[in-house]
């Protein structure tokens, strides 16, 4: 993934780094960013999670406690983040001072007023920025989940974004898109509140269903990383 060849002025709004407007006036978003910057300098995570509320709320899930926490994970999820907000965060210190083996990314569903093409371009820009700042890390991009109780344009848009990002990452040896939708949309086109409590955010059951494939992939990547370390040490001792 090379950096975008487009000039900044040609990129869509969604791909231009910008902190959100502090509408409520309590400074929480920037305070969280400063905390993440400090944690990045003080921590040695093997897996870094960055994204929106789906990632932020993951830290309270059973699968996080059962699996991801044991993998030395660091969670930089922020509720409500759009692509441009996350891009601003990683361009302003959240990827400095640490060297994770894997970075997991999920963002885009909050860009409700942008087109699928613009959001896909923004995610590509984020991927390129991550690659520039953390070249050693394997990048796992999570698919956007379906949303809304019944079929709707935003659900269709997320499907299109996943297709575009899948094409973008196809054949990339250091990154991949993983589908985390186990079939949340039922035969009648609806989503159950047992999986998504508000038809956007996941329940405990929803997290278990969506993130088990991620768990399996991360276990595999961690095992491969350990094998590489052992092989390198053996070659050095030879």
ABEGO torsion letter per residue (X at the ends): XBBBABBAAABBAAABBBBBBBAAGAGAAAAAAAAAAAAAAABBBABBBBEBAAAAAAAABAAAAAAAAAAGBBBABBBGBBAAAAAAAAAAGAABGBBBABBBBBBGAABAABBAAAAAAAAAAAAAAAAAABAABBBBBBBBBBBEABBBAAAAAAAAAAAAAAAAABGBAABBBBBABAGABBAAGBBBAAABAAGABBBAAAAAAAAAAAAAAAAAAAAAAAAAAAAAAAAAAX
